[in-house]
Amino acid sequence: MSATLVQRVFGALADGDVHSGEQLAAEQHVTRTAIWKAVGALQELGVSIEATPNLGYRMASPVTPLAAERISAALPPELRARLRRGEVAWSLASTNSALLAPAAPRETGAPHEAGVLLPGQFDFLAAEYQSAGRGRSSRQWFAPPGGALCLSLAWSFAALPKGAAALSLAVGVCALRALSSIAPLDVRLKWPNDLLVGERKLGGILIELRAEGGGPAYVVIGIGINCALGESVSGQVRATGAEPVDLATLGVAHCDRNQLAAELLAQIVRGVLDFERAGLQPFAADWAAADALAGRVVTVALPDGQFVGHARGIDADGALCVHGNGALRRFNSGEVSVRANA
């Protein structure tokens, strides 16, 4: 099955109206059987499509397909001037992986634009579907076409900023600021990189770094936001032990993912510039106000056992502080996992 045909059928059904198989076949210059197979392929990817005999196909909820030009146009002019390249792919293994290997051609077959990303510039890459989307500790990230925003931003530092391990915390605050622009949502931050509503996961952040000693540092910031997962994909997420939530469930109907992507990019670029200048300090108050673990009993999983105590926020370097067994211990991102017990 041609990925291009699947993508075109997705675009045709995105308006949420009923489209007959005959009409779709005529528009795409293929047989009705090919349309049926394309719809089946979308359903296998988690897209909720209703098929009614003698009427046709209808996507359960309308979506706005991602478009690089719409995302770029929605950026503030001063930030758009920093954009070197922005792309949207139909399907990728991982947007982060693609940006971490900038010399490799995109899986969509788009030509690679040669050149070096200069400090102060950024690239972005979004995908409708990721076949190997990743969260923290290489956990799989589930996102059906149209049902989530899978977005990565590449940035080059002239030199690795002091306290770079705390960058994911600053980006979490940037994500809250972007989400607040689309709806008054009570989103909290779970250290080090999860976006929660209550105990349910709305999104996550994955930061990957490539740096040379004393030289430039290339960082890729990946963010995933659940927009309208649907029951099938929500069930897949629950099977991993996580409880998901999406913007549609929270009352944000028909979220324009292009606008959300632009808001995220704008906030993250501003945030990276602030972080490069002043580290975590400009974000500390907002982080503390949204801390989902503060004051709660948490279990920190370590390679050699567990540590249980009360979460006491983060320190100036972004380490999680936990008080237990009569002492305050600090845990750095990448060393531990955390579960809230109460």
VENNOR-V684737 format. One record per helix or strand. SS is the DSSP state (@ for helix, = for strand). FROM is the first residue (numbers start at 0). TO is the last residue. If there is no record, write none. Layout:
BEGIN
ss:SS from:FROM to:TO
ss:SS from:FROM to:TO
END
This chain:
BEGIN
ss:@ from:2 to:12
ss:= from:18 to:18
ss:@ from:20 to:27
ss:@ from:31 to:43
ss:= from:48 to:51
ss:= from:55 to:58
ss:@ from:67 to:72
ss:@ from:76 to:79
ss:= from:82 to:91
ss:@ from:94 to:99
ss:= from:121 to:129
ss:= from:133 to:133
ss:@ from:135 to:137
ss:= from:139 to:139
ss:= from:147 to:156
ss:@ from:163 to:179
ss:= from:187 to:189
ss:= from:193 to:196
ss:= from:199 to:210
ss:= from:216 to:225
ss:@ from:229 to:237
ss:= from:243 to:243
ss:@ from:256 to:277
ss:@ from:280 to:289
ss:= from:290 to:290
ss:= from:296 to:301
ss:= from:304 to:313
ss:= from:319 to:323
ss:= from:326 to:330
ss:= from:336 to:339
END
